[in-house]
Amino acid sequence: MAANMQAQSAYYKKERGFVYMTSLGYATGLGNIELETKTVKNKNFNISVNQFLGYQFNNFFYMGLTAGFDFWRHTAFIPICLSLNVNMMETRIAPIFYLNGGYSFKWYVSSKPEVMDRVVHGTCAGPTGETGLGVRIKIRDHVIMQIAACYKNQYSDIRYTIPVDGEPDNSAYTTNSVQKVLYHFAGARLSIKY
């Protein structure tokens, strides 16, 4: 048994040092958004591409900065987050947990309301967060693949129109109201750590 444990420890040669990780994720919107005049479903999707640069303190814990792009249906963000990553076991295939928190800057936004809901989603920069639970698979000495289920959120604005008596309905072209919203997403993330 002692030889087996020693062999597993020897399998993970890198205990500390700089690490890099590239991630690709997809998440779909959750829940409804309650506005003053109506309820809108969060039908947004989120495709993310992120790069992590951090330091591995031991075989179980590493942290650093993550930056990338979050693409929604008609808008995009540039998130920059502090990232904490935990490997729960020291085996070739092991469970993992991660937590990201930071701020998303606006990249672009469509000013025209969506055809069906007549709202403009995610119109300003704001705090963002993500957490995930999954599994890592060691492919080579310094190459690890991670697959995780994730939950994401983004604090931003939603723009919409409140009808004004005696004025034409221009809600298909412009908005006249804004509300702060915490958008929720659930999805999956694939990462390669090297």
Salt bridges, closest charged atoms under 4 A:
ASP70 OD2 - LYS152 NZ 3.21
ASP117 OD2 - LYS43 NZ 3.74
GLU130 OE1 - LYS152 NZ 3.93
GLU130 OE1 - ARG189 NH2 2.85
ASP141 OD2 - LYS13 NZ 3.83
ASP157 OD1 - LYS180 NZ 3.09
ASP169 OD2 - ARG118 NH1 3.47
